Amino acid sequence: GTIAGIGLDSAEVGFPPELFRDVYAQAKEAGVHRTAHAGEEGGIEYLSGALDTLHVERIDHGVRLAEDTDLMNRVAREGKLLTLCPISNVKLQVVKAVSELPIRKFLDSGVQICFNSDDPAYFGGYLLDNFCAVEEAFGLSVEEWKGTAQAAVRGSWADDKRKEEILSLIDEYAAKYI
């Protein structure tokens, strides 16, 4: 098989993106997708470092992006996906409650987001639990939920053919049940 992508995870603080510049440059040169945990526990400089130094295509967590309007608008403009993990953000004390996450701000600003479970064995909260927590806190519209599903597919590392298949299934389901 082939390697689809690389990513940074775990603790951000003390491990800035710049430490991984060479590895990410090699990955980009080899056509390998790139993501990084950034802007969860680390400050906004970790987000800008992930974008500018590592040239990530996707940002894992990225909660602190809401603190910098210019950077948030850039992420929206460039169509970078934020893979948000609401329950783990609470468990890690990034926020006290899911309702404190800037989900509405991201949606209103056009930032592409999707919801994930992070490490359910460690943090608790499988994917459906995260969906329920977001719905309880924000009451997303059906169109917003559909948009997050589409964003997840577009931001995935599946090939274009597979993405189109899945996006078509989302459209079919929406047409039939919504």
Buried (B, 14 or more C-beta within 10 A) or exposed (E): EEEEBBBBEEEBEEBBBEEBBEBBBEBBEEEBBBBBBBBBBBBBBBBBBBBEBBBBBBBBBBBBBBEBEEBBEBBBEEEBBBBBBBBBBBBBEBBEEBBBBBBBEBBEBEBBBBBBBBBBEEBBBEBEBBBBBBEEBBEBEEEBBBBBBBBBBBBBBBEEEEBEEBBEEBEEEBEEEE
